[in-house]
């Protein structure tokens, strides 16, 4: 088998070590990020599944002016700051407004509320009744950890990039061999170690994209701060102007009133000019004054540069092209952030890309776990003291328990969403507590299992059984059995079908594929000494110190 | 099989390398990009490119620190990138 030219001996060993250390330090945090992130790709489907408010047909041509007036009558909005309006659309049937109101004479407060078109009831978004999708999404970047959560996730992404590049460098030499071995040879132990390398290379573009875009979202301030301070005297406004031409347009609080706006009319005009695009968000500024501005976010969700931002003065309703970002005609500067977000959120290419991303995220999770197992396997020998080996075993056991218990814990939060009554006060807190406590309990139980295969099998068994209950709970509690929801609310059906598929796969694996061997993975000193006595190891002939030319690459 | 210990640095050199890889590489990467933005005709392009190349160069320099055996050489390279960039930024 042809070997590629690899690294020198010292560099190889040093990078191997950094790869191991960086990998082990970030491993379980990275697993949580990828696992929660994979589910978050379908956040909108989950939102529809979890919330009874969202299960209603999308009203075409919702009266935006009347809706805004209704919300204004409750909150007494201050229109000078930006007011974001979300029009009902496929997958999000609610009319949402995020704006500001006068808190005192001099200060304003942000607000958010939505109208359910079915009964025209108004709900404040500060007290949502259900947050399954959001809880999972927040977990994806550790928002539950106050202040530093986002930065931690950014750092994990940065060191993930480091681990990817060092991993590629150290495995470079044996890459071809491993690809063949992975395809042909059936020994599980080898598949395990080769899979880490081979899947890592197959998933490389995906993982590099996620490492960089993830670092971008978590650590952007680290990148911008030096430049902003050194070149723009700390004025962030100047930087925003570079990426958003419309920030040059201003509105005045003292502008004369002007009442004759119809957002409905403007909406119809924009839609007529861009018939193939959806308008999901309208941002208005100084609404009700003569110089009112409207920003229309349009997107056809097909290509990676196909979104755009149209700016207009509402009084004449003409699109100001020099301040707008037209879809497909974006300059490099205006596209970068779009590229990064679309790559990260998979908001291009529709469902197929999201499913593909989900599979690649699961492959990455597998890689993280296999990396931990390789780390442990390489340290389970006589070169380490018994105490050290026990420590390696405990770390591995704890990592596996935290990571693998996420599957049943996620099934539990979906179940809790249906089983905790919708009108219970503070139910969001109850559901989230159930989720985090059951994740903790599942992790603790996992620490009692001393065989890694046993942990894996038991969590899959538990998760599989709970998964199959999810669509049943949904059907019993809301009547949306798959055969009912399939036609009226496909997103709800997708979520149920996902859980059935996941449940059946998990049960199949745990019953028919996974085999748990009899002996424990925990190092057992007494047993080993006994075995050593039974068959005394022949004294090995003195060998030269390990070969210099050819370091063993297989751990 | 774990990396062979005889190749790994220890003590002060190890600490020095960790600092160089995290802080030194960050400072070098950012000062390089800032200097580039300063001399470029369109600084917005550089600023936005830095949102992804900033991390890439950071990680690249991190690996460089470990590829070079002696920590002081890495520091010399990183600090000269910083110094050279500072000249471009402030002069």
Interface residues (C-beta under 8 A of the other chain):
Chain A: X9 X10 X11 X13 X14 X15 X16 X17 X18 X20 X158 X161 X162 X165 X166 X169 X211 X212 X213 X215 X216 X219 X220 X222 X223 X224 X226 X227 X230 X231 X239 X242 X243 X332 X333 X336 X337 X340 X378 X379 X546 X551 X552 X554 X555
Chain B: X1 X2 X3 X4 X7 X8 X9 X26 X30 X31 X33 X34 X37 X38 X42 X43 X44 X45 X47 X48 X49 X50 X51 X52 X54 X55 X56 X58 X59 X60 X62 X63 X66 X67 X69 X89
